[in-house]
Amino acid sequence: MKRSDPFPWVIRKNVELARQIRIVLSRICPSLPQSVTSGIAVALADLWAVGIEHRKNLRRLVQLSGPKDAEELESVVAKFQVSLLSEADYHLKNLKKLIPKLLKVLLRHPENQGNGDVLAPVRRVVRKIMRDAERIKKWRKTTGRTAAGRR
């Protein structure tokens, strides 16, 4: 395994987490297409893995001490751009497409009829995620940066 690959436990946990999320969504929303259930599960689990990698890279960043660490800084920044601006952005875009399908099924669920907006907390979280994704896009445009960090 290459040094830059995530720890094997992260991969195993990611797969298990996606499986658990898919099972929960399938139980709660059996009418939700499997492609939507699996897509949401994989995106959420992969975002968790991106977070693990991000924390690891942050720890590396704060250990740098001076000009001799310029190459290491460049490596860490490149990893931020790949994991946060490419991978996370990709999964957020997928969630933006898939979560409304989940919400549509949930709103039709008999227990949610006449209870007001029981999904308001979910909608707030989704709106926050979408705002964050838009901020990343704007940052890319204003800095002229691509996902690979090139101008």
N, CA, C and O atoms as a DFTB+ gen file, in Angstrom:
604 C
 N C O
     1  1       0.839      -1.178       0.000
     2  2       0.000       0.000       0.000
     3  2       0.885       1.243       0.000
     4  3       1.851       1.318       0.760
     5  1       0.564       2.208      -0.840
     6  2       1.349       3.435      -0.899
     7  2       1.220       4.205       0.401
     8  3       0.231       4.076       1.122
     9  1       2.219       4.993       0.685
    10  2       2.231       5.791       1.911
    11  2       1.065       6.772       1.960
    12  3       0.527       7.034       3.035
    13  1       0.668       7.318       0.810
    14  2      -0.399       8.325       0.792
    15  2      -1.796       7.716       0.881
    16  3      -2.775       8.436       1.073
    17  1      -1.895       6.386       0.743
    18  2      -3.209       5.752       0.844
    19  2      -3.739       5.879       2.264
    20  3      -2.960       5.905       3.217
    21  1      -5.062       5.958       2.415
    22  2      -5.625       6.024       3.762
    23  2      -5.331       4.735       4.525
    24  3      -5.051       3.694       3.931
    25  1      -5.399       4.824       5.821
    26  2      -5.180       3.646       6.643
    27  2      -6.205       2.587       6.288
    28  3      -7.358       2.906       5.997
    29  1      -5.779       1.290       6.312
    30  2      -6.737       0.215       5.977
    31  2      -7.994       0.248       6.848
    32  3      -9.078      -0.085       6.369
    33  1      -7.868       0.647       8.129
    34  2      -9.050       0.678       8.993
    35  2     -10.049       1.718       8.509
    36  3     -11.254       1.550       8.699
    37  1      -9.561       2.807       7.878
    38  2     -10.464       3.837       7.352
    39  2     -11.282       3.252       6.204
    40  3     -12.484       3.498       6.096
    41  1     -10.629       2.488       5.363
    42  2     -11.334       1.879       4.229
    43  2     -12.382       0.891       4.731
    44  3     -13.524       0.897       4.273
    45  1     -11.979       0.036       5.682
    46  2     -12.942      -0.932       6.227
    47  2     -14.110      -0.230       6.907
    48  3     -15.265      -0.606       6.707
    49  1     -13.815       0.778       7.702
    50  2     -14.862       1.520       8.409
    51  2     -15.777       2.239       7.418
    52  3     -16.991       2.289       7.611
    53  1     -15.192       2.794       6.360
    54  2     -15.967       3.491       5.334
    55  2     -16.975       2.535       4.702
    56  3     -18.149       2.876       4.558
    57  1     -16.529       1.357       4.331
    58  2     -17.413       0.361       3.715
    59  2     -18.514      -0.048       4.687
    60  3     -19.681      -0.142       4.307
    61  1     -18.139      -0.290       5.941
    62  2     -19.115      -0.689       6.955
    63  2     -20.124       0.438       7.232
    64  3     -21.321       0.190       7.373
    65  1     -19.628       1.658       7.305
    66  2     -20.500       2.808       7.551
    67  2     -21.502       2.976       6.405
    68  3     -22.688       3.201       6.644
    69  1     -21.030       2.868       5.176
    70  2     -21.926       2.972       4.014
    71  2     -22.984       1.874       4.058
    72  3     -24.153       2.119       3.760
    73  1     -22.573       0.668       4.428
    74  2     -23.514      -0.457       4.523
    75  2     -24.575      -0.180       5.589
    76  3     -25.762      -0.418       5.365
    77  1     -24.146       0.320       6.742
    78  2     -25.094       0.619       7.824
    79  2     -26.069       1.722       7.428
    80  3     -27.266       1.624       7.699
    81  1     -25.563       2.758       6.795
    82  2     -26.428       3.867       6.360
    83  2     -27.451       3.352       5.344
    84  3     -28.633       3.687       5.422
    85  1     -26.989       2.535       4.392
    86  2     -27.886       1.985       3.376
    87  2     -28.981       1.142       4.015
    88  3     -30.142       1.228       3.615
    89  1     -28.625       0.334       4.997
    90  2     -29.608      -0.514       5.682
    91  2     -30.646       0.346       6.396
    92  3     -31.845       0.087       6.292
    93  1     -30.190       1.367       7.120
    94  2     -31.114       2.248       7.846
    95  2     -32.062       2.945       6.874
    96  3     -33.273       2.972       7.093
    97  1     -31.509       3.507       5.802
    98  2     -32.354       4.208       4.825
    99  2     -33.353       3.244       4.179
   100  3     -34.510       3.602       3.959
   101  1     -32.906       2.026       3.879
   102  2     -33.804       1.034       3.261
   103  2     -34.927       0.630       4.202
   104  3     -36.055       0.411       3.762
   105  1     -34.632       0.529       5.483
   106  2     -35.670       0.169       6.461
   107  2     -36.686       1.289       6.632
   108  3     -37.890       1.043       6.697
   109  1     -36.192       2.522       6.704
   110  2     -37.084       3.655       6.945
   111  2     -37.848       4.035       5.690
   112  3     -39.019       4.407       5.761
   113  1     -37.192       3.944       4.545
   114  2     -37.808       4.338       3.268
   115  2     -37.706       3.192       2.260
   116  3     -36.922       3.280       1.314
   117  1     -38.481       2.123       2.442
   118  2     -38.363       0.981       1.527
   119  2     -38.730       1.320       0.081
   120  3     -38.314       0.617      -0.840
   121  1     -39.500       2.384      -0.127
   122  2     -39.877       2.740      -1.505
   123  2     -38.807       3.577      -2.210
   124  3     -38.923       3.858      -3.403
   125  1     -37.789       3.965      -1.487
   126  2     -36.695       4.740      -2.084
   127  2     -35.881       3.823      -2.995
   128  3     -35.483       2.737      -2.574
   129  1     -35.627       4.243      -4.241
   130  2     -34.840       3.381      -5.140
   131  2     -33.475       3.052      -4.536
   132  3     -32.865       3.879      -3.858
   133  1     -33.011       1.837      -4.792
   134  2     -31.735       1.393      -4.251
   135  2     -30.592       2.289      -4.716
   136  3     -29.637       2.499      -3.967
   137  1     -30.668       2.818      -5.931
   138  2     -29.601       3.689      -6.427
   139  2     -29.498       4.960      -5.576
   140  3     -28.398       5.462      -5.348
   141  1     -30.625       5.477      -5.112
   142  2     -30.629       6.668      -4.261
   143  2     -30.102       6.311      -2.874
   144  3     -29.261       7.019      -2.320
   145  1     -30.595       5.223      -2.325
   146  2     -30.154       4.775      -1.002
   147  2     -28.642       4.545      -0.988
   148  3     -27.944       5.031      -0.098
   149  1     -28.151       3.816      -1.960
   150  2     -26.718       3.523      -2.028
   151  2     -25.905       4.787      -2.290
   152  3     -24.836       4.972      -1.707
   153  1     -26.406       5.653      -3.161
   154  2     -25.692       6.896      -3.468
   155  2     -25.525       7.773      -2.243
   156  3     -24.445       8.310      -1.998
   157  1     -26.599       7.917      -1.470
   158  2     -26.530       8.718      -0.237
   159  2     -25.570       8.064       0.750
   160  3     -24.738       8.742       1.353
   161  1     -25.683       6.764       0.914
   162  2     -24.834       6.046       1.876
   163  2     -23.356       6.184       1.528
   164  3     -22.536       6.460       2.403
   165  1     -23.017       5.996       0.273
   166  2     -21.618       6.091      -0.155
   167  2     -21.105       7.518       0.004
   168  3     -19.988       7.724       0.481
   169  1     -21.906       8.502      -0.390
   170  2     -21.463       9.901      -0.276
   171  2     -21.216      10.285       1.178
   172  3     -20.201      10.909       1.490
   173  1     -22.133       9.917       2.068
   174  2     -21.960      10.262       3.481
   175  2     -20.750       9.556       4.086
   176  3     -19.982      10.163       4.832
   177  1     -20.582       8.278       3.765
   178  2     -19.426       7.537       4.302
   179  2     -18.115       8.097       3.733
   180  3     -17.123       8.210       4.454
   181  1     -18.112       8.441       2.469
   182  2     -16.891       9.003       1.874
   183  2     -16.567      10.377       2.459
   184  3     -15.395      10.718       2.625
   185  1     -17.590      11.162       2.770
   186  2     -17.332      12.454       3.421
   187  2     -16.720      12.244       4.806
   188  3     -15.867      13.021       5.236
   189  1     -17.154      11.201       5.497
   190  2     -16.546      10.865       6.780
   191  2     -15.056      10.560       6.575
   192  3     -14.213      11.034       7.338
   193  1     -14.735       9.764       5.538
   194  2     -13.336       9.408       5.255
   195  2     -12.524      10.640       4.867
   196  3     -11.356      10.754       5.238
   197  1     -13.132      11.560       4.124
   198  2     -12.451      12.813       3.774
   199  2     -12.111      13.583       5.053
   200  3     -11.040      14.181       5.158
   201  1     -13.024      13.564       6.017
   202  2     -12.781      14.234       7.296
   203  2     -11.607      13.627       8.051
   204  3     -10.813      14.349       8.653
   205  1     -11.495      12.301       8.020
   206  2     -10.372      11.625       8.679
   207  2      -9.065      12.063       8.030
   208  3      -8.107      12.408       8.721
   209  1      -9.029      12.047       6.713
   210  2      -7.828      12.461       5.971
   211  2      -7.505      13.936       6.243
   212  3      -6.341      14.312       6.386
   213  1      -8.542      14.754       6.311
   214  2      -8.361      16.187       6.582
   215  2      -7.718      16.402       7.953
   216  3      -6.785      17.195       8.081
   217  1      -8.208      15.704       8.970
   218  2      -7.612      15.829      10.313
   219  2      -6.145      15.405      10.307
   220  3      -5.303      16.040      10.941
   221  1      -5.852      14.332       9.589
   222  2      -4.462      13.855       9.491
   223  2      -3.579      14.932       8.846
   224  3      -2.472      15.203       9.312
   225  1      -4.084      15.535       7.774
   226  2      -3.310      16.574       7.089
   227  2      -3.166      17.832       7.947
   228  3      -2.130      18.496       7.899
   229  1      -4.190      18.162       8.729
   230  2      -4.083      19.313       9.637
   231  2      -3.000      19.071      10.685
   232  3      -2.227      19.972      11.010
   233  1      -2.953      17.855      11.206
   234  2      -1.889      17.530      12.181
   235  2      -0.515      17.689      11.554
   236  3       0.402      18.209      12.190
   237  1      -0.364      17.246      10.306
   238  2       0.915      17.419       9.605
   239  2       1.233      18.897       9.436
   240  3       2.372      19.321       9.633
   241  1       0.223      19.677       9.072
   242  2       0.431      21.104       8.826
   243  2       0.940      21.825      10.068
   244  3       1.888      22.605       9.978
   245  1       0.336      21.581      11.216
   246  2       0.731      22.325      12.418
   247  2       2.085      21.883      12.959
   248  3       2.640      22.545      13.836
   249  1       2.621      20.786      12.457
   250  2       3.942      20.346      12.889
   251  2       5.067      20.972      12.058
   252  3       6.241      20.836      12.399
   253  1       4.707      21.656      10.972
   254  2       5.732      22.301      10.143
   255  2       6.298      23.499      10.896
   256  3       5.605      24.145      11.682
   257  1       7.587      23.781      10.634
   258  2       8.202      24.806      11.474
   259  2       8.894      25.936      10.731
   260  3       9.111      26.992      11.326
   261  1       9.246      25.777       9.488
   262  2       9.958      26.865       8.831
   263  2      10.197      26.607       7.355
   264  3       9.618      25.689       6.774
   265  1      11.058      27.426       6.747
   266  2      11.307      27.334       5.302
   267  2      11.749      25.951       4.829
   268  3      11.493      25.572       3.687
   269  1      12.405      25.206       5.698
   270  2      12.846      23.859       5.312
   271  2      11.664      22.929       5.048
   272  3      11.828      21.881       4.425
   273  1      10.490      23.302       5.512
   274  2       9.293      22.474       5.350
   275  2       8.419      22.900       4.173
   276  3       7.258      22.501       4.079
   277  1       8.982      23.716       3.274
   278  2       8.187      24.234       2.155
   279  2       7.627      23.115       1.280
   280  3       6.472      23.174       0.860
   281  1       8.434      22.105       1.007
   282  2       7.952      20.992       0.182
   283  2       6.816      20.240       0.872
   284  3       5.824      19.865       0.247
   285  1       6.986      20.033       2.157
   286  2       5.949      19.342       2.925
   287  2       4.662      20.173       2.936
   288  3       3.567      19.624       2.813
   289  1       4.792      21.495       3.084
   290  2       3.622      22.381       3.049
   291  2       2.924      22.279       1.705
   292  3       1.697      22.209       1.638
   293  1       3.702      22.271       0.646
   294  2       3.112      22.150      -0.692
   295  2       2.331      20.838      -0.816
   296  3       1.240      20.812      -1.386
   297  1       2.891      19.763      -0.284
   298  2       2.231      18.461      -0.320
   299  2       0.917      18.486       0.465
   300  3      -0.098      17.966       0.002
   301  1       0.943      19.092       1.651
   302  2      -0.259      19.148       2.490
   303  2      -1.336      19.992       1.816
   304  3      -2.505      19.607       1.801
   305  1      -0.954      21.126       1.265
   306  2      -1.931      21.999       0.601
   307  2      -2.541      21.282      -0.607
   308  3      -3.743      21.390      -0.854
   309  1      -1.719      20.556      -1.352
   310  2      -2.238      19.793      -2.497
   311  2      -3.257      18.757      -2.025
   312  3      -4.279      18.538      -2.677
   313  1      -2.973      18.124      -0.892
   314  2      -3.919      17.136      -0.360
   315  2      -5.215      17.801       0.083
   316  3      -6.291      17.227      -0.083
   317  1      -5.127      19.014       0.648
   318  2      -6.346      19.741       1.000
   319  2      -7.173      19.990      -0.252
   320  3      -8.388      19.794      -0.259
   321  1      -6.505      20.419      -1.299
   322  2      -7.237      20.745      -2.522
   323  2      -7.896      19.514      -3.122
   324  3      -9.034      19.578      -3.585
   325  1      -7.196      18.413      -3.115
   326  2      -7.771      17.190      -3.691
   327  2      -8.924      16.684      -2.832
   328  3     -10.021      16.432      -3.331
   329  1      -8.660      16.538      -1.529
   330  2      -9.693      15.920      -0.689
   331  2     -10.875      16.844      -0.430
   332  3     -12.025      16.407      -0.482
   333  1     -10.608      18.103      -0.156
   334  2     -11.702      19.006       0.192
   335  2     -12.377      19.612      -1.025
   336  3     -13.604      19.697      -1.075
   337  1     -11.592      20.033      -2.005
   338  2     -12.188      20.743      -3.123
   339  2     -12.631      19.823      -4.258
   340  3     -13.480      20.199      -5.065
   341  1     -12.069      18.639      -4.321
   342  2     -12.501      17.715      -5.376
   343  2     -13.423      16.637      -4.821
   344  3     -14.590      16.547      -5.203
   345  1     -12.888      15.821      -3.915
   346  2     -13.683      14.708      -3.401
   347  2     -14.925      15.191      -2.664
   348  3     -16.036      14.746      -2.950
   349  1     -14.735      16.102      -1.715
   350  2     -15.882      16.580      -0.935
   351  2     -16.892      17.270      -1.845
   352  3     -18.098      17.066      -1.703
   353  1     -16.407      18.082      -2.773
   354  2     -17.301      18.784      -3.695
   355  2     -18.118      17.779      -4.520
   356  3     -19.318      17.966      -4.721
   357  1     -17.473      16.734      -4.987
   358  2     -18.150      15.702      -5.768
   359  2     -19.290      15.069      -4.955
   360  3     -20.412      14.930      -5.441
   361  1     -18.978      14.690      -3.713
   362  2     -19.995      14.042      -2.878
   363  2     -21.109      15.011      -2.485
   364  3     -22.271      14.616      -2.399
   365  1     -20.766      16.263      -2.249
   366  2     -21.804      17.254      -1.928
   367  2     -22.742      17.462      -3.108
   368  3     -23.952      17.602      -2.928
   369  1     -22.189      17.483      -4.307
   370  2     -23.044      17.612      -5.502
   371  2     -23.983      16.416      -5.620
   372  3     -25.161      16.578      -5.937
   373  1     -23.464      15.217      -5.365
   374  2     -24.322      14.030      -5.413
   375  2     -25.424      14.112      -4.360
   376  3     -26.585      13.812      -4.638
   377  1     -25.048      14.522      -3.154
   378  2     -26.054      14.640      -2.091
   379  2     -27.103      15.689      -2.440
   380  3     -28.282      15.541      -2.117
   381  1     -26.661      16.738      -3.098
   382  2     -27.600      17.794      -3.499
   383  2     -28.677      17.234      -4.434
   384  3     -29.823      17.681      -4.406
   385  1     -28.305      16.261      -5.255
   386  2     -29.267      15.630      -6.163
   387  2     -30.106      14.562      -5.463
   388  3     -31.290      14.405      -5.758
   389  1     -29.486      13.829      -4.535
   390  2     -30.148      12.657      -3.955
   391  2     -31.008      12.963      -2.731
   392  3     -32.056      12.344      -2.548
   393  1     -30.586      13.894      -1.904
   394  2     -31.330      14.168      -0.670
   395  2     -32.758      14.656      -0.947
   396  3     -33.672      14.251      -0.228
   397  1     -32.990      15.498      -1.946
   398  2     -34.390      15.864      -2.218
   399  2     -35.275      14.655      -2.538
   400  3     -36.464      14.657      -2.216
   401  1     -34.703      13.624      -3.169
   402  2     -35.481      12.405      -3.451
   403  2     -35.831      11.689      -2.150
   404  3     -36.939      11.177      -1.988
   405  1     -34.873      11.660      -1.226
   406  2     -35.132      11.066       0.092
   407  2     -36.199      11.872       0.826
   408  3     -37.129      11.300       1.394
   409  1     -36.069      13.183       0.815
   410  2     -37.047      14.031       1.508
   411  2     -38.443      13.861       0.924
   412  3     -39.429      13.864       1.660
   413  1     -38.531      13.712      -0.382
   414  2     -39.824      13.530      -1.036
   415  2     -40.499      12.254      -0.524
   416  3     -41.697      12.251      -0.242
   417  1     -39.732      11.183      -0.406
   418  2     -40.276       9.924       0.105
   419  2     -40.662      10.082       1.574
   420  3     -41.720       9.614       1.994
   421  1     -39.813      10.734       2.348
   422  2     -40.110      10.933       3.777
   423  2     -41.367      11.771       3.986
   424  3     -42.149      11.489       4.894
   425  1     -41.571      12.781       3.172
   426  2     -42.752      13.643       3.319
   427  2     -44.038      12.890       2.991
   428  3     -45.108      13.229       3.497
   429  1     -43.930      11.868       2.142
   430  2     -45.117      11.069       1.810
   431  2     -45.391       9.998       2.854
   432  3     -46.445       9.363       2.839
   433  1     -44.442       9.798       3.759
   434  2     -44.587       8.766       4.785
   435  2     -45.794       9.117       5.657
   436  3     -45.929      10.273       6.058
   437  1     -46.684       8.155       5.968
   438  2     -47.919       8.433       6.722
   439  2     -47.680       9.107       8.075
   440  3     -48.477       9.948       8.490
   441  1     -46.607       8.754       8.759
   442  2     -46.344       9.347      10.072
   443  2     -46.011      10.835       9.986
   444  3     -46.116      11.554      10.979
   445  1     -45.613      11.294       8.807
   446  2     -45.236      12.700       8.660
   447  2     -46.382      13.562       8.146
   448  3     -46.224      14.774       8.006
   449  1     -47.512      12.966       7.869
   450  2     -48.646      13.733       7.377
   451  2     -49.299      14.486       8.538
   452  3     -49.665      13.878       9.544
   453  1     -49.440      15.772       8.406
   454  2     -50.135      16.575       9.406
   455  2     -49.302      16.906      10.643
   456  3     -49.839      17.468      11.597
   457  1     -48.027      16.583      10.658
   458  2     -47.177      16.874      11.820
   459  2     -46.360      18.149      11.649
   460  3     -45.350      18.332      12.329
   461  1     -46.776      19.009      10.770
   462  2     -45.970      20.193      10.523
   463  2     -44.741      19.791       9.716
   464  3     -44.734      18.764       9.038
   465  1     -43.735      20.594       9.798
   466  2     -42.530      20.324       9.023
   467  2     -41.535      19.555       9.885
   468  3     -40.625      20.144      10.468
   469  1     -41.710      18.237       9.963
   470  2     -40.832      17.408      10.796
   471  2     -39.424      17.323      10.227
   472  3     -38.489      16.939      10.929
   473  1     -39.272      17.679       8.965
   474  2     -37.965      17.583       8.335
   475  2     -37.217      18.920       8.299
   476  3     -36.193      19.040       7.626
   477  1     -37.721      19.915       9.014
   478  2     -37.059      21.221       9.028
   479  2     -35.597      21.132       9.445
   480  3     -34.758      21.787       8.825
   481  1     -35.246      20.339      10.485
   482  2     -33.822      20.243      10.846
   483  2     -32.968      19.660       9.719
   484  3     -31.838      20.098       9.504
   485  1     -33.502      18.681       9.007
   486  2     -32.760      18.089       7.888
   487  2     -32.561      19.128       6.789
   488  3     -31.474      19.248       6.224
   489  1     -33.612      19.869       6.498
   490  2     -33.509      20.900       5.462
   491  2     -32.469      21.960       5.832
   492  3     -31.733      22.437       4.967
   493  1     -32.406      22.329       7.117
   494  2     -31.402      23.319       7.548
   495  2     -29.996      22.803       7.307
   496  3     -29.138      23.542       6.823
   497  1     -29.752      21.546       7.638
   498  2     -28.425      20.965       7.427
   499  2     -28.097      20.922       5.935
   500  3     -26.987      21.267       5.530
   501  1     -29.052      20.505       5.131
   502  2     -28.832      20.440       3.683
   503  2     -28.534      21.827       3.132
   504  3     -27.626      21.987       2.316
   505  1     -29.295      22.840       3.573
   506  2     -29.037      24.211       3.101
   507  2     -27.641      24.668       3.492
   508  3     -26.961      25.323       2.702
   509  1     -27.203      24.329       4.709
   510  2     -25.857      24.710       5.151
   511  2     -24.798      24.034       4.278
   512  3     -23.824      24.675       3.882
   513  1     -24.979      22.765       3.980
   514  2     -24.030      22.047       3.119
   515  2     -23.981      22.701       1.748
   516  3     -22.903      22.879       1.180
   517  1     -25.129      23.056       1.219
   518  2     -25.171      23.676      -0.108
   519  2     -24.505      25.056      -0.093
   520  3     -23.814      25.422      -1.044
   521  1     -24.713      25.820       0.985
   522  2     -24.044      27.128       1.102
   523  2     -22.532      26.939       1.144
   524  3     -21.797      27.690       0.503
   525  1     -22.064      25.947       1.888
   526  2     -20.627      25.674       1.957
   527  2     -20.076      25.300       0.585
   528  3     -18.987      25.736       0.210
   529  1     -20.819      24.503      -0.153
   530  2     -20.378      24.117      -1.497
   531  2     -20.294      25.344      -2.401
   532  3     -19.368      25.465      -3.202
   533  1     -21.255      26.247      -2.273
   534  2     -21.228      27.482      -3.073
   535  2     -20.037      28.357      -2.696
   536  3     -19.414      28.964      -3.567
   537  1     -19.716      28.427      -1.400
   538  2     -18.550      29.205      -0.966
   539  2     -17.264      28.648      -1.567
   540  3     -16.380      29.402      -1.973
   541  1     -17.169      27.328      -1.621
   542  2     -15.984      26.703      -2.219
   543  2     -15.897      27.071      -3.693
   544  3     -14.819      27.402      -4.187
   545  1     -17.024      27.015      -4.400
   546  2     -17.038      27.388      -5.816
   547  2     -16.608      28.829      -6.011
   548  3     -15.800      29.125      -6.891
   549  1     -17.150      29.738      -5.186
   550  2     -16.795      31.154      -5.298
   551  2     -15.314      31.362      -5.022
   552  3     -14.651      32.144      -5.703
   553  1     -14.796      30.649      -4.007
   554  2     -13.384      30.769      -3.689
   555  2     -12.538      30.334      -4.879
   556  3     -11.548      30.984      -5.214
   557  1     -12.930      29.231      -5.518
   558  2     -12.204      28.758      -6.697
   559  2     -12.199      29.818      -7.789
   560  3     -11.167      30.074      -8.410
   561  1     -13.363      30.437      -8.024
   562  2     -13.453      31.452      -9.076
   563  2     -12.624      32.681      -8.738
   564  3     -11.921      33.211      -9.599
   565  1     -12.700      33.142      -7.484
   566  2     -11.975      34.366      -7.126
   567  2     -10.474      34.159      -7.071
   568  3      -9.718      35.095      -7.333
   569  1     -10.018      32.948      -6.735
   570  2      -8.579      32.698      -6.656
   571  2      -8.035      32.139      -7.957
   572  3      -6.821      32.077      -8.152
   573  1      -8.931      31.729      -8.850
   574  2      -8.490      31.144     -10.104
   575  2      -7.928      29.748      -9.932
   576  3      -7.234      29.239     -10.812
   577  1      -8.223      29.135      -8.813
   578  2      -7.697      27.803      -8.514
   579  2      -8.605      26.722      -9.071
   580  3      -9.827      26.865      -9.121
   581  1      -7.970      25.635      -9.488
   582  2      -8.717      24.449      -9.892
   583  2      -8.650      23.452      -8.750
   584  3      -8.019      23.712      -7.725
   585  1      -9.292      22.330      -8.925
   586  2      -9.257      21.308      -7.881
   587  2      -7.841      20.800      -7.658
   588  3      -7.504      20.358      -6.559
   589  1      -7.005      20.860      -8.699
   590  2      -5.619      20.390      -8.568
   591  2      -4.700      21.497      -8.026
   592  3      -3.504      21.277      -7.835
   593  1      -5.267      22.683      -7.779
   594  2      -4.475      23.763      -7.214
   595  2      -3.783      24.629      -8.248
   596  3      -2.990      25.504      -7.899
   597  1      -4.075      24.395      -9.511
   598  2      -3.427      25.196     -10.554
   599  2      -4.265      26.421     -10.840
   600  3      -5.480      26.434     -10.643
   601  1      -3.595      27.434     -11.302
   602  2      -4.288      28.669     -11.701
   603  2      -4.582      28.654     -13.175
   604  3      -5.161      29.606     -13.699
